Amino acid sequence: MKLITRTLLVLIVTAILGCKMVYFDKPQPIDGKRLTSIPKKYRGTWKYKLNTLTISKSTIVQSGFETTKIPLSTLDTSSAYIKSDKTIYKFEGDHLEYKGEYSLIRDTLFIQKPTENLEHGLNNSIILKKVGKYFILNILEDNGMWQVIQIEKLDNNDILLKLLDNDKLLEIVEKDKLIELTPPSRMNNSKESRDYYYAGNLLQSDITALIEAGAFSDTLINLSENLQWLSPMITDK
């Protein structure tokens, strides 16, 4: 799968590796109400692996860590690193480039390097639509096509981001002739594309039918409520 380079969340890029994606030529559904603010039930602080998301009325702020690994032998040959019992410091000359917690696994240091906060808001490339009781997030990709994601809030307060399963999508389309999808011309020069592309004019009733029939069945990300978040360390278990 291609990396999503214009997505609202960097963590989505990591989550989708290895998946086959379903793309549309325009935001779906075409008659869905476009929201200018994020619903209250999705606001708060959420966690996904080493990342936290702070969702407010108008913005989503992502913060967290990325994992960097260096051989233990690097510390013997480089003066750029200073290591204490739990923390390692990386210098660029006299300038502190970063500091992070680390764990040692065999002969490699795994460092949790803090990432720069990323702030996102609803715009022309990130569109949130309300479809009855459901919410659909549309994200414009670098290929000019739209990723369509269902956002679902569970009873335990977790938030699921769910993708369309192409096999189930086509099965439902074949069964319900009211839903029309047309594969556009090939989007790339490869003989066998790993992804699926559709020209679609889905209505709210179509999206509702797809959701209730289980077409949005591929869970992309499970966000848990961040009541007391501590950055987890990599272990050797």
GROMACS elastic network, one bead per residue, 0.5 to 0.9 nm:
[ bonds ]
;  ai    aj funct       b0    kb
    1     4     6  0.89105   500
    1    16     6  0.76234   500
    1    17     6  0.61431   500
    1    18     6  0.57335   500
    1    19     6  0.59895   500
    1    20     6  0.60487   500
    1    21     6  0.71834   500
    1   194     6  0.63586   500
    1   195     6  0.69454   500
    2     5     6  0.87894   500
    2    16     6  0.89499   500
    2    17     6  0.78948   500
    2    18     6  0.89155   500
    2    21     6  0.88141   500
    2   194     6  0.87197   500
    2   195     6  0.85607   500
    3    13     6  0.58805   500
    3    14     6  0.83765   500
    3    16     6  0.79314   500
    3    17     6  0.73520   500
    4     7     6  0.57701   500
    4    10     6  0.83994   500
    4    12     6  0.77116   500
    4    13     6  0.55814   500
    4    16     6  0.85546   500
    4   141     6  0.62411   500
    4   142     6  0.72558   500
    5    10     6  0.82105   500
    5    13     6  0.76040   500
    5   141     6  0.68064   500
    5   142     6  0.64274   500
    6     9     6  0.84803   500
    6    10     6  0.87754   500
    6   125     6  0.80911   500
    6   139     6  0.78670   500
    6   140     6  0.69663   500
    6   141     6  0.56749   500
    6   142     6  0.63981   500
    7    10     6  0.67918   500
    7    12     6  0.73563   500
    7    13     6  0.77255   500
    7   125     6  0.84577   500
    7   126     6  0.78549   500
    7   139     6  0.62757   500
    7   140     6  0.73471   500
    7   141     6  0.69384   500
    8    11     6  0.89460   500
    8    12     6  0.81374   500
    8    60     6  0.83185   500
    8   118     6  0.89497   500
    8   119     6  0.84537   500
    8   120     6  0.60122   500
    8   121     6  0.80141   500
    8   122     6  0.89515   500
    8   125     6  0.88355   500
    8   126     6  0.70400   500
    8   139     6  0.75792   500
    9    12     6  0.55408   500
    9    13     6  0.74733   500
    9    60     6  0.87048   500
    9    61     6  0.89492   500
    9    62     6  0.72302   500
    9   118     6  0.81771   500
    9   119     6  0.89977   500
    9   120     6  0.79799   500
   10    13     6  0.54569   500
   10    14     6  0.71754   500
   10    62     6  0.83298   500
   10   118     6  0.86623   500
   11    14     6  0.52646   500
   11    15     6  0.63803   500
   11    16     6  0.89588   500
   11    48     6  0.81456   500
   11    51     6  0.75258   500
   11    62     6  0.88211   500
   11   221     6  0.87891   500
   12    16     6  0.62467   500
   12    17     6  0.89423   500
   12   220     6  0.76043   500
   12   221     6  0.74899   500
   13    16     6  0.56787   500
   13    17     6  0.68579   500
   14    17     6  0.59365   500
   15    18     6  0.87321   500
   15    19     6  0.88221   500
   15   220     6  0.62717   500
   15   221     6  0.67962   500
   16    19     6  0.55536   500
   16    20     6  0.83381   500
   16    21     6  0.84384   500
   16   220     6  0.66780   500
   16   221     6  0.89200   500
   17    20     6  0.87223   500
   19   194     6  0.85402   500
   19   195     6  0.84851   500
   20   165     6  0.86591   500
   20   166     6  0.83767   500
   20   194     6  0.58750   500
   20   195     6  0.50434   500
   20   196     6  0.73616   500
   21   147     6  0.78155   500
   21   163     6  0.79619   500
   21   164     6  0.78796   500
   21   165     6  0.82826   500
   21   166     6  0.80221   500
   21   194     6  0.77414   500
   21   196     6  0.60805   500
   21   197     6  0.83888   500
   22   146     6  0.85890   500
   22   147     6  0.67991   500
   22   148     6  0.77394   500
   22   163     6  0.79354   500
   22   164     6  0.65043   500
   22   165     6  0.76199   500
   22   166     6  0.65307   500
   22   195     6  0.62060   500
   22   197     6  0.59984   500
   22   198     6  0.76821   500
   23    26     6  0.88378   500
   23   145     6  0.58071   500
   23   146     6  0.53468   500
   23   147     6  0.51938   500
   23   148     6  0.71056   500
   23   195     6  0.76502   500
   23   196     6  0.60183   500
   23   198     6  0.61334   500
   23   199     6  0.86047   500
   24    27     6  0.70784   500
   24    28     6  0.77730   500
   24   145     6  0.56022   500
   24   146     6  0.50214   500
   24   147     6  0.66639   500
   24   148     6  0.75283   500
   24   196     6  0.86172   500
   24   197     6  0.58775   500
   24   199     6  0.56952   500
   24   200     6  0.62642   500
   25   144     6  0.75084   500
   25   145     6  0.50123   500
   25   146     6  0.60321   500
   25   184     6  0.84688   500
   25   197     6  0.76277   500
   25   198     6  0.63978   500
   25   199     6  0.51830   500
   25   200     6  0.67736   500
   26    29     6  0.86597   500
   26    30     6  0.79082   500
   26   138     6  0.87336   500
   26   140     6  0.86123   500
   26   145     6  0.68419   500
   26   146     6  0.60029   500
   26   199     6  0.75508   500
   26   200     6  0.72786   500
   26   201     6  0.80326   500
   27    30     6  0.65371   500
   27   127     6  0.75533   500
   27   129     6  0.89888   500
   27   137     6  0.86607   500
   27   138     6  0.57251   500
   27   139     6  0.79618   500
   27   140     6  0.82794   500
   27   145     6  0.87767   500
   27   146     6  0.61799   500
   27   147     6  0.81221   500
   27   148     6  0.73826   500
   27   200     6  0.89211   500
   27   201     6  0.88665   500
   28    31     6  0.78575   500
   28    32     6  0.72377   500
   28   129     6  0.80966   500
   28   136     6  0.77788   500
   28   137     6  0.86403   500
   28   138     6  0.70662   500
   28   146     6  0.85119   500
   28   148     6  0.69649   500
   28   200     6  0.78056   500
   28   201     6  0.72006   500
   28   202     6  0.61178   500
   28   203     6  0.75168   500
   28   204     6  0.83296   500
   28   207     6  0.80259   500
   29    32     6  0.51781   500
   29    33     6  0.87184   500
   29   129     6  0.78861   500
   29   131     6  0.80135   500
   29   136     6  0.83575   500
   29   200     6  0.86423   500
   29   201     6  0.68288   500
   29   204     6  0.55700   500
   29   205     6  0.87400   500
   29   206     6  0.78999   500
   29   207     6  0.66806   500
   30    33     6  0.87800   500
   30   200     6  0.87375   500
   30   201     6  0.59716   500
   30   202     6  0.60789   500
   30   203     6  0.58446   500
   30   204     6  0.76799   500
   31    34     6  0.88402   500
   31   131     6  0.89104   500
   31   201     6  0.88580   500
   31   202     6  0.80452   500
   31   203     6  0.57464   500
   31   204     6  0.63291   500
   32   129     6  0.56505   500
   32   130     6  0.59901   500
   32   131     6  0.58057   500
   32   132     6  0.87925   500
   32   136     6  0.88808   500
   32   203     6  0.72425   500
   32   204     6  0.58857   500
   33   128     6  0.83773   500
   33   129     6  0.52572   500
   33   130     6  0.53189   500
   33   131     6  0.70477   500
   34   127     6  0.68590   500
   34   128     6  0.59047   500
   34   130     6  0.66527   500
   35    38     6  0.72196   500
   35    39     6  0.86723   500
   35   122     6  0.83562   500
   35   127     6  0.75613   500
   35   128     6  0.56602   500
   35   129     6  0.56941   500
   35   130     6  0.69818   500
   36    57     6  0.89634   500
   36    58     6  0.76377   500
   36   122     6  0.68373   500
   36   123     6  0.86105   500
   36   127     6  0.86745   500
   36   128     6  0.78879   500
   37    40     6  0.89723   500
   37    56     6  0.86560   500
   37    57     6  0.54143   500
   37    58     6  0.52397   500
   37    59     6  0.83524   500
   37   121     6  0.88112   500
   37   122     6  0.74553   500
   37   128     6  0.85088   500
   38    41     6  0.85080   500
   38    42     6  0.69913   500
   38    43     6  0.72514   500
   38    55     6  0.79983   500
   38    56     6  0.70369   500
   38    57     6  0.50516   500
   38    58     6  0.61381   500
   38    59     6  0.79319   500
   38   122     6  0.84529   500
   38   128     6  0.80354   500
   39    42     6  0.58122   500
   39    43     6  0.69789   500
   39    56     6  0.88673   500
   39    57     6  0.70855   500
   40    43     6  0.52613   500
   40    44     6  0.85257   500
   40    56     6  0.81188   500
   40    57     6  0.72010   500
   41    44     6  0.82159   500
   41   153     6  0.78279   500
   41   157     6  0.88386   500
   42    55     6  0.69913   500
   42    56     6  0.82638   500
   42   153     6  0.74826   500
   42   157     6  0.89422   500
   42   159     6  0.77389   500
   43    46     6  0.88285   500
   43    54     6  0.73899   500
   43    56     6  0.51883   500
   43    57     6  0.69523   500
   43    60     6  0.89504   500
   44    53     6  0.80183   500
   44    54     6  0.57561   500
   44    55     6  0.52563   500
   44    56     6  0.66725   500
   44   225     6  0.78339   500
   44   226     6  0.82602   500
   45    52     6  0.67934   500
   45    53     6  0.55519   500
   45    55     6  0.62789   500
   45    56     6  0.88795   500
   45   224     6  0.86752   500
   45   225     6  0.63358   500
   45   226     6  0.54319   500
   45   227     6  0.78121   500
   46    51     6  0.83823   500
   46    52     6  0.54976   500
   46    53     6  0.50573   500
   46    54     6  0.64628   500
   46    55     6  0.79980   500
   46   158     6  0.83902   500
   46   159     6  0.85132   500
   46   223     6  0.58066   500
   46   224     6  0.54164   500
   46   227     6  0.82539   500
   46   229     6  0.89431   500
   47    50     6  0.73577   500
   47    51     6  0.56701   500
   47    53     6  0.61838   500
   47    54     6  0.88996   500
   47   222     6  0.86472   500
   47   223     6  0.55287   500
   47   224     6  0.53429   500
   47   225     6  0.63579   500
   47   226     6  0.55207   500
   47   229     6  0.75951   500
   48    51     6  0.51353   500
   48    52     6  0.62373   500
   48    53     6  0.80497   500
   48   221     6  0.76497   500
   48   222     6  0.69421   500
   48   223     6  0.53874   500
   48   224     6  0.67778   500
   49    52     6  0.81264   500
   49    64     6  0.89671   500
   49   223     6  0.88473   500
   49   231     6  0.84724   500
   49   232     6  0.80234   500
   50    63     6  0.86464   500
   50    64     6  0.55896   500
   50    65     6  0.56053   500
   50    66     6  0.73125   500
   50    67     6  0.89017   500
   50   112     6  0.87672   500
   50   230     6  0.89398   500
   50   231     6  0.61511   500
   50   232     6  0.69760   500
   51    62     6  0.68694   500
   51    63     6  0.57574   500
   51    65     6  0.63924   500
   51    66     6  0.85829   500
   51   231     6  0.84511   500
   52    61     6  0.81446   500
   52    62     6  0.57709   500
   52    63     6  0.53268   500
   52    64     6  0.57823   500
   52   223     6  0.89099   500
   52   226     6  0.76652   500
   52   229     6  0.83589   500
   53    60     6  0.65021   500
   53    61     6  0.55888   500
   53    63     6  0.65317   500
   53    64     6  0.86213   500
   53   223     6  0.86815   500
   53   226     6  0.88307   500
   54    59     6  0.81460   500
   54    60     6  0.56784   500
   54    61     6  0.50914   500
   54    62     6  0.65269   500
   54    63     6  0.82593   500
   55    58     6  0.78889   500
   55    59     6  0.60781   500
   55    61     6  0.65073   500
   55    62     6  0.87715   500
   56    59     6  0.53918   500
   56    60     6  0.63602   500
   56    61     6  0.84506   500
   57    60     6  0.85590   500
   58   120     6  0.85803   500
   58   121     6  0.59219   500
   58   122     6  0.71135   500
   59   119     6  0.66188   500
   59   120     6  0.54828   500
   59   122     6  0.72994   500
   60   118     6  0.81165   500
   60   119     6  0.56869   500
   60   120     6  0.51153   500
   60   121     6  0.62274   500
   60   122     6  0.89685   500
   61   117     6  0.66093   500
   61   118     6  0.55134   500
   61   120     6  0.63178   500
   61   121     6  0.88018   500
   62   116     6  0.85246   500
   62   117     6  0.56106   500
   62   118     6  0.50714   500
   62   119     6  0.63841   500
   62   120     6  0.82850   500
   63   114     6  0.79848   500
   63   115     6  0.64409   500
   63   116     6  0.67041   500
   63   118     6  0.66487   500
   63   119     6  0.89845   500
   64   113     6  0.84498   500
   64   114     6  0.58835   500
   64   115     6  0.57239   500
   64   116     6  0.79436   500
   64   117     6  0.76796   500
   64   231     6  0.79674   500
   65   100     6  0.89430   500
   65   112     6  0.56768   500
   65   113     6  0.52419   500
   65   115     6  0.51188   500
   65   116     6  0.86390   500
   65   231     6  0.80286   500
   66   111     6  0.80822   500
   66   112     6  0.57350   500
   66   113     6  0.53039   500
   66   114     6  0.64395   500
   66   115     6  0.63984   500
   67   110     6  0.64785   500
   67   111     6  0.55256   500
   67   113     6  0.60731   500
   67   114     6  0.88054   500
   67   234     6  0.89978   500
   68   109     6  0.81325   500
   68   110     6  0.58137   500
   68   111     6  0.50251   500
   68   112     6  0.64697   500
   68   113     6  0.67107   500
   69   108     6  0.66021   500
   69   109     6  0.54151   500
   69   111     6  0.58907   500
   69   112     6  0.88024   500
   70    73     6  0.83234   500
   70    74     6  0.68393   500
   70    75     6  0.87281   500
   70   107     6  0.89084   500
   70   108     6  0.58100   500
   70   109     6  0.53537   500
   70   110     6  0.68493   500
   70   111     6  0.80307   500
   71    74     6  0.54841   500
   71    75     6  0.78094   500
   71   107     6  0.60745   500
   71   109     6  0.60758   500
   71   110     6  0.89036   500
   72    75     6  0.58195   500
   72    76     6  0.75965   500
   72   104     6  0.82608   500
   72   106     6  0.87406   500
   72   107     6  0.53240   500
   72   108     6  0.51681   500
   72   109     6  0.59903   500
   73    76     6  0.53091   500
   73    77     6  0.68070   500
   73    78     6  0.88401   500
   73   107     6  0.76485   500
   73   108     6  0.83301   500
   74    77     6  0.52550   500
   74    78     6  0.58533   500
   74    81     6  0.85516   500
   75    78     6  0.53888   500
   75    79     6  0.71856   500
   75    80     6  0.80744   500
   75    81     6  0.62644   500
   75    82     6  0.78738   500
   75    83     6  0.83914   500
   76    79     6  0.79591   500
   78    81     6  0.66439   500
   79    82     6  0.74766   500
   79    91     6  0.82590   500
   80    89     6  0.79926   500
   80    90     6  0.55647   500
   80    92     6  0.65078   500
   80    93     6  0.74403   500
   81    88     6  0.67813   500
   81    89     6  0.55196   500
   81    91     6  0.63354   500
   82    87     6  0.85069   500
   82    88     6  0.57147   500
   82    89     6  0.50883   500
   82    90     6  0.67176   500
   82    91     6  0.82183   500
   83    86     6  0.76803   500
   83    87     6  0.59982   500
   83    89     6  0.62914   500
   83    90     6  0.88955   500
   84    87     6  0.52507   500
   84    88     6  0.61304   500
   84    89     6  0.84853   500
   85    88     6  0.83075   500
   85   102     6  0.89482   500
   86   100     6  0.84582   500
   86   101     6  0.56625   500
   86   102     6  0.61427   500
   86   103     6  0.76241   500
   87    99     6  0.68565   500
   87   100     6  0.55618   500
   87   102     6  0.60762   500
   87   111     6  0.86019   500
   88    98     6  0.85341   500
   88    99     6  0.56613   500
   88   100     6  0.56078   500
   88   101     6  0.62686   500
   88   102     6  0.67825   500
   88   111     6  0.77159   500
   89    96     6  0.71769   500
   89    97     6  0.77606   500
   89    98     6  0.60763   500
   89   100     6  0.67498   500
   90    95     6  0.86892   500
   90    96     6  0.60893   500
   90    97     6  0.54747   500
   90    98     6  0.54296   500
   90    99     6  0.61530   500
   90   100     6  0.86829   500
   91    94     6  0.63978   500
   91    95     6  0.55161   500
   91    97     6  0.51122   500
   91    98     6  0.71885   500
   91    99     6  0.88541   500
   92    95     6  0.51481   500
   92    96     6  0.62748   500
   92    97     6  0.59447   500
   93    96     6  0.79698   500
   96    99     6  0.76406   500
   98   113     6  0.70434   500
   98   114     6  0.76936   500
   99   111     6  0.88575   500
   99   112     6  0.85368   500
   99   113     6  0.67325   500
   99   114     6  0.77884   500
  100   111     6  0.60473   500
  100   112     6  0.52638   500
  100   113     6  0.50091   500
  100   114     6  0.67710   500
  101   110     6  0.84368   500
  101   111     6  0.57855   500
  101   112     6  0.54442   500
  101   113     6  0.74202   500
  101   233     6  0.79657   500
  102   109     6  0.63843   500
  102   110     6  0.53409   500
  102   112     6  0.60263   500
  102   113     6  0.87779   500
  102   233     6  0.73363   500
  102   234     6  0.81850   500
  103   108     6  0.84530   500
  103   109     6  0.58634   500
  103   110     6  0.53298   500
  103   111     6  0.66901   500
  103   112     6  0.86897   500
  103   233     6  0.68532   500
  103   234     6  0.65079   500
  103   235     6  0.72131   500
  104   107     6  0.70031   500
  104   108     6  0.58459   500
  104   110     6  0.63152   500
  104   111     6  0.88175   500
  104   234     6  0.89104   500
  104   235     6  0.85354   500
  104   236     6  0.87299   500
  105   108     6  0.54454   500
  105   109     6  0.64432   500
  105   110     6  0.74389   500
  105   234     6  0.88375   500
  105   235     6  0.76559   500
  105   236     6  0.63524   500
  106   109     6  0.82970   500
  106   236     6  0.89061   500
  110   233     6  0.87435   500
  110   234     6  0.72482   500
  111   233     6  0.87947   500
  111   234     6  0.88147   500
  112   231     6  0.84969   500
  112   233     6  0.76803   500
  112   234     6  0.87598   500
  115   118     6  0.86789   500
  120   123     6  0.87984   500
  120   126     6  0.88929   500
  121   126     6  0.75913   500
  122   125     6  0.77073   500
  122   126     6  0.52662   500
  122   127     6  0.59392   500
  122   128     6  0.71981   500
  123   126     6  0.51352   500
  123   127     6  0.63129   500
  124   127     6  0.65079   500
  124   140     6  0.83260   500
  125   138     6  0.78008   500
  125   139     6  0.58241   500
  125   141     6  0.80921   500
  125   146     6  0.88449   500
  126   137     6  0.72592   500
  126   138     6  0.58466   500
  126   140     6  0.65785   500
  127   136     6  0.83082   500
  127   137     6  0.58677   500
  127   138     6  0.50282   500
  127   139     6  0.65599   500
  127   140     6  0.86025   500
  128   135     6  0.70160   500
  128   136     6  0.58159   500
  128   138     6  0.62069   500
  128   139     6  0.87960   500
  129   134     6  0.85145   500
  129   135     6  0.57543   500
  129   136     6  0.51687   500
  129   137     6  0.63767   500
  129   138     6  0.78833   500
  130   133     6  0.71540   500
  130   134     6  0.59546   500
  130   136     6  0.63939   500
  130   137     6  0.89515   500
  130   204     6  0.87715   500
  131   135     6  0.58450   500
  131   136     6  0.71770   500
  131   204     6  0.56704   500
  131   205     6  0.82579   500
  131   207     6  0.75660   500
  131   208     6  0.71603   500
  132   135     6  0.79682   500
  132   204     6  0.76615   500
  132   205     6  0.89211   500
  132   208     6  0.78054   500
  134   150     6  0.76321   500
  134   151     6  0.75054   500
  134   152     6  0.73654   500
  134   208     6  0.77972   500
  134   211     6  0.86620   500
  135   149     6  0.85890   500
  135   150     6  0.60540   500
  135   151     6  0.55973   500
  135   152     6  0.72651   500
  136   148     6  0.67773   500
  136   149     6  0.56596   500
  136   151     6  0.60922   500
  136   207     6  0.88889   500
  137   147     6  0.80447   500
  137   148     6  0.58803   500
  137   149     6  0.50365   500
  137   150     6  0.62168   500
  137   151     6  0.69724   500
  137   161     6  0.89797   500
  138   146     6  0.61657   500
  138   147     6  0.56092   500
  138   149     6  0.63770   500
  138   150     6  0.89030   500
  139   145     6  0.84112   500
  139   146     6  0.54223   500
  139   147     6  0.51006   500
  139   148     6  0.66951   500
  139   149     6  0.81924   500
  140   143     6  0.81538   500
  140   144     6  0.64427   500
  140   145     6  0.59148   500
  140   147     6  0.64387   500
  141   144     6  0.55467   500
  141   145     6  0.56467   500
  141   146     6  0.59644   500
  141   147     6  0.70475   500
  142   145     6  0.74391   500
  143   146     6  0.85160   500
  143   187     6  0.81378   500
  145   197     6  0.79304   500
  145   198     6  0.89964   500
  147   163     6  0.84917   500
  148   162     6  0.88307   500
  148   163     6  0.69496   500
  148   164     6  0.75880   500
  149   161     6  0.62955   500
  149   162     6  0.55351   500
  149   163     6  0.51969   500
  149   164     6  0.73592   500
  149   216     6  0.79584   500
  149   220     6  0.87949   500
  150   160     6  0.79264   500
  150   161     6  0.57933   500
  150   162     6  0.50460   500
  150   163     6  0.65874   500
  150   164     6  0.83622   500
  150   211     6  0.82473   500
  150   216     6  0.68722   500
  151   159     6  0.69453   500
  151   160     6  0.57714   500
  151   162     6  0.64349   500
  152   158     6  0.83806   500
  152   159     6  0.56526   500
  152   160     6  0.51265   500
  152   161     6  0.66341   500
  152   162     6  0.77893   500
  153   156     6  0.82454   500
  153   157     6  0.61171   500
  153   158     6  0.59648   500
  153   160     6  0.64572   500
  154   157     6  0.52135   500
  154   158     6  0.53098   500
  154   159     6  0.61716   500
  154   160     6  0.75602   500
  155   158     6  0.73486   500
  156   159     6  0.88857   500
  156   224     6  0.87703   500
  156   225     6  0.88116   500
  157   223     6  0.88519   500
  157   224     6  0.71437   500
  157   225     6  0.65152   500
  158   222     6  0.67078   500
  158   223     6  0.55398   500
  158   225     6  0.61754   500
  159   221     6  0.81109   500
  159   222     6  0.58225   500
  159   224     6  0.66087   500
  159   225     6  0.83016   500
  160   219     6  0.66806   500
  160   220     6  0.74257   500
  160   221     6  0.58592   500
  160   223     6  0.63238   500
  160   224     6  0.89527   500
  161   218     6  0.85552   500
  161   219     6  0.60026   500
  161   220     6  0.53877   500
  161   221     6  0.52158   500
  161   222     6  0.66172   500
  161   223     6  0.81991   500
  162   216     6  0.56910   500
  162   217     6  0.62988   500
  162   218     6  0.54159   500
  162   220     6  0.53475   500
  162   221     6  0.72746   500
  162   222     6  0.89716   500
  163   215     6  0.82426   500
  163   216     6  0.51955   500
  163   217     6  0.63864   500
  163   219     6  0.62514   500
  163   220     6  0.63831   500
  164   167     6  0.88542   500
  164   168     6  0.79109   500
  164   169     6  0.68844   500
  164   210     6  0.87926   500
  164   211     6  0.89980   500
  164   214     6  0.88061   500
  164   215     6  0.55744   500
  164   217     6  0.62348   500
  164   218     6  0.62782   500
  165   168     6  0.54750   500
  165   169     6  0.60305   500
  165   170     6  0.87854   500
  165   214     6  0.87392   500
  165   215     6  0.56901   500
  165   216     6  0.60935   500
  165   217     6  0.60361   500
  165   218     6  0.60662   500
  166   170     6  0.61792   500
  166   171     6  0.85106   500
  166   196     6  0.74951   500
  166   215     6  0.78324   500
  167   170     6  0.53566   500
  167   171     6  0.61858   500
  167   172     6  0.87299   500
  167   215     6  0.83972   500
  168   172     6  0.61642   500
  168   173     6  0.85199   500
  168   210     6  0.87966   500
  168   213     6  0.86054   500
  168   214     6  0.75893   500
  168   215     6  0.52443   500
  168   216     6  0.84336   500
  168   217     6  0.85241   500
  169   172     6  0.53280   500
  169   173     6  0.61699   500
  169   174     6  0.86726   500
  169   210     6  0.72406   500
  169   214     6  0.88262   500
  169   215     6  0.54742   500
  169   216     6  0.83243   500
  170   174     6  0.60521   500
  170   175     6  0.85190   500
  170   181     6  0.87871   500
  171   174     6  0.52635   500
  171   175     6  0.63035   500
  171   176     6  0.86691   500
  172   176     6  0.58884   500
  172   177     6  0.86622   500
  172   179     6  0.83599   500
  172   209     6  0.86406   500
  172   210     6  0.72142   500
  172   213     6  0.76561   500
  172   215     6  0.77966   500
  173   176     6  0.51308   500
  173   177     6  0.62042   500
  173   178     6  0.77738   500
  173   179     6  0.55825   500
  173   180     6  0.68856   500
  173   181     6  0.76588   500
  173   210     6  0.88174   500
  174   177     6  0.61552   500
  174   179     6  0.83255   500
  175   178     6  0.89534   500
  176   179     6  0.60416   500
  176   180     6  0.88209   500
  177   180     6  0.68746   500
  178   206     6  0.79678   500
  179   200     6  0.87754   500
  179   201     6  0.84781   500
  179   202     6  0.68605   500
  179   203     6  0.85088   500
  179   206     6  0.62997   500
  180   199     6  0.88513   500
  180   200     6  0.68162   500
  180   201     6  0.74174   500
  180   202     6  0.75495   500
  181   198     6  0.60891   500
  181   199     6  0.60027   500
  181   200     6  0.51598   500
  181   201     6  0.76573   500
  181   202     6  0.83148   500
  182   197     6  0.85847   500
  182   198     6  0.55135   500
  182   199     6  0.50945   500
  182   200     6  0.65975   500
  183   186     6  0.82359   500
  183   196     6  0.81166   500
  183   197     6  0.59159   500
  183   199     6  0.59340   500
  183   200     6  0.86504   500
  184   187     6  0.78497   500
  184   197     6  0.66275   500
  184   198     6  0.58685   500
  184   199     6  0.58795   500
  185   188     6  0.89628   500
  185   197     6  0.86888   500
  186   189     6  0.73668   500
  186   190     6  0.86588   500
  186   193     6  0.82913   500
  186   197     6  0.81481   500
  187   190     6  0.87080   500
  187   193     6  0.82824   500
  187   197     6  0.77019   500
  188   191     6  0.84311   500
  188   193     6  0.74657   500
  189   192     6  0.86981   500
  189   193     6  0.84779   500
  190   193     6  0.59716   500
  192   195     6  0.88305   500
  193   196     6  0.73674   500
  202   205     6  0.79501   500
  202   206     6  0.56630   500
  202   207     6  0.66752   500
  203   206     6  0.50682   500
  203   207     6  0.64174   500
  203   208     6  0.86214   500
  204   207     6  0.51714   500
  204   208     6  0.60893   500
  204   209     6  0.85354   500
  205   208     6  0.50760   500
  205   209     6  0.61194   500
  205   210     6  0.86517   500
  206   209     6  0.50621   500
  206   210     6  0.62102   500
  206   211     6  0.86691   500
  207   210     6  0.50331   500
  207   211     6  0.61421   500
  207   212     6  0.85649   500
  208   211     6  0.51645   500
  208   212     6  0.60850   500
  208   213     6  0.84150   500
  209   212     6  0.52496   500
  209   213     6  0.59619   500
  209   214     6  0.85915   500
  209   215     6  0.86943   500
  210   213     6  0.51394   500
  210   214     6  0.62739   500
  210   215     6  0.51746   500
  210   216     6  0.70290   500
  211   214     6  0.52239   500
  211   215     6  0.57069   500
  211   216     6  0.57102   500
  211   217     6  0.84537   500
  212   215     6  0.76544   500
  212   216     6  0.86396   500
  213   216     6  0.83361   500
  214   217     6  0.56988   500
  215   218     6  0.83242   500
  216   219     6  0.79848   500
  219   222     6  0.73029   500
  223   226     6  0.87851   500
  224   227     6  0.89748   500
  225   228     6  0.88330   500
  226   229     6  0.55453   500
  229   232     6  0.87974   500
  232   235     6  0.89707   500
  234   237     6  0.86577   500
